[in-house]
Amino acid sequence: MTFDLSVIERALASLNRAVERSTGAPADEELRDAVIQRFEYTMDLAWKAMHRDLKNAGVSDAAFRTKRDLFREAGAAGLIGDPELWFGFLEARNATSHIYNAAVAVRVYRQALAFAGEMESLLSELRRRHAGS
């Protein structure tokens, strides 16, 4: 079974471009919102890739009934370094429906900046695990 990472790679590249532009114009709310939007879909792709990788490794769906469980399993399997960081990303992702609140948007934006680096690490590990797939 192939493990196509191209969609994740494109999503992360898009997030990184938005992060780069937004850090050059920190007061630009539209750029901040672009980072948040790209964080949303990249985060969704991240947890789905973790789920798929763990299932391919033989981990039962029962081991991760919630995304928090999934992040714990991914940490135990070496896919991610610190599940607690991912719990924060999950909370930020869940808060994106409330970004009409400026304070929430700023918190989510800050999490998105941290997420980009963690996502790079996850993608690197997925590439290593699925080289040649």
C-alpha positions as CSV (number, residue, x, y, z in Angstrom):
1,M,0.0,0.0,0.0
2,T,1.4,3.4,-1.0
3,F,1.6,6.2,1.5
4,D,1.3,9.4,-0.5
5,L,2.6,12.4,1.3
6,S,2.3,14.9,-1.5
7,V,-0.9,16.5,-0.2
8,I,0.7,17.0,3.2
9,E,3.9,18.4,1.7
10,R,1.9,20.9,-0.4
11,A,-0.3,21.9,2.7
12,L,2.8,22.4,4.8
13,A,4.6,24.4,2.1
14,S,1.5,26.6,1.8
15,L,1.4,27.1,5.6
16,N,5.1,27.9,5.7
17,R,4.7,30.5,2.9
18,A,1.8,32.1,4.9
19,V,3.9,32.0,8.1
20,E,6.8,33.7,6.4
21,R,4.7,36.4,4.9
22,S,2.8,37.0,8.2
23,T,5.9,37.3,10.3
24,G,7.0,40.1,8.0
25,A,3.8,42.0,8.6
26,P,2.6,41.1,12.1
27,A,-0.2,43.6,12.2
28,D,-1.8,42.3,9.0
29,E,-5.0,40.5,10.1
30,E,-5.6,39.0,6.7
31,L,-2.2,37.3,6.7
32,R,-2.8,36.1,10.2
33,D,-6.1,34.6,9.1
34,A,-4.4,32.9,6.1
35,V,-2.0,31.2,8.5
36,I,-4.9,30.1,10.7
37,Q,-6.8,28.7,7.7
38,R,-3.8,26.8,6.4
39,F,-3.1,25.6,9.9
40,E,-6.6,24.2,10.1
41,Y,-6.3,22.0,7.0
42,T,-2.7,21.0,7.6
43,M,-3.6,19.9,11.2
44,D,-6.5,17.8,9.8
45,L,-4.1,16.1,7.3
46,A,-1.6,15.6,10.1
47,W,-3.8,13.6,12.4
48,K,-5.2,11.6,9.5
49,A,-1.7,10.7,8.4
50,M,-0.8,9.6,12.0
51,H,-4.0,7.5,12.1
52,R,-3.2,5.9,8.8
53,D,0.5,5.2,9.8
54,L,-0.5,3.6,13.1
55,K,-3.2,1.5,11.4
56,N,-0.6,0.4,8.8
57,A,1.7,-0.6,11.8
58,G,-1.1,-2.8,13.2
59,V,-2.4,-0.5,16.0
60,S,-6.1,-1.1,16.5
61,D,-8.6,1.7,16.1
62,A,-9.7,0.9,19.7
63,A,-6.3,2.4,20.8
64,F,-7.2,5.8,19.7
65,R,-10.9,6.6,20.1
66,T,-10.1,10.3,20.5
67,K,-7.5,12.5,18.9
68,R,-5.7,12.8,22.3
69,D,-5.4,9.0,22.3
70,L,-4.1,9.2,18.8
71,F,-1.5,11.7,19.7
72,R,-0.4,9.6,22.7
73,E,-0.1,6.5,20.5
74,A,1.8,8.6,17.9
75,G,4.2,9.7,20.6
76,A,4.7,6.2,21.9
77,A,5.4,5.0,18.3
78,G,8.0,7.8,17.7
79,L,5.9,9.6,15.1
80,I,5.8,12.8,17.2
81,G,8.0,14.0,20.1
82,D,5.6,15.5,22.6
83,P,1.9,14.6,22.6
84,E,1.2,17.5,25.0
85,L,2.2,20.0,22.2
86,W,-0.2,18.3,19.9
87,F,-3.0,18.6,22.5
88,G,-2.4,22.3,22.3
89,F,-2.5,22.3,18.5
90,L,-5.8,20.3,18.7
91,E,-7.3,22.9,21.1
92,A,-6.2,25.7,18.8
93,R,-7.7,23.8,15.8
94,N,-11.0,23.4,17.7
95,A,-11.0,27.1,18.5
96,T,-10.8,28.2,14.9
97,S,-14.6,28.3,14.7
98,H,-14.3,31.2,17.2
99,I,-11.7,33.4,15.4
100,Y,-14.1,36.3,15.2
101,N,-12.7,36.9,18.6
102,A,-9.4,38.7,18.2
103,A,-7.8,37.3,21.3
104,V,-8.7,33.7,20.2
105,A,-7.3,34.4,16.7
106,V,-4.0,35.6,18.2
107,R,-3.7,32.5,20.4
108,V,-4.5,30.2,17.4
109,Y,-2.0,32.1,15.3
110,R,0.7,31.6,17.8
111,Q,0.0,27.9,18.0
112,A,0.0,27.7,14.2
113,L,3.5,29.2,14.2
114,A,4.7,26.5,16.6
115,F,2.8,23.8,14.7
116,A,4.7,24.5,11.5
117,G,8.0,23.2,13.0
118,E,6.4,20.2,14.6
119,M,4.7,19.4,11.3
120,E,8.1,19.4,9.6
121,S,9.3,16.8,12.1
122,L,6.2,14.6,11.6
123,L,6.6,14.8,7.8
124,S,10.2,13.9,8.1
125,E,9.4,10.9,10.2
126,L,6.6,9.8,7.8
127,R,9.0,10.1,4.9
128,R,11.6,8.0,6.7
129,R,9.0,5.3,7.5
130,H,7.4,5.2,4.1
131,A,10.4,5.7,1.8
132,G,9.8,3.6,-1.2
133,S,6.0,3.2,-0.5
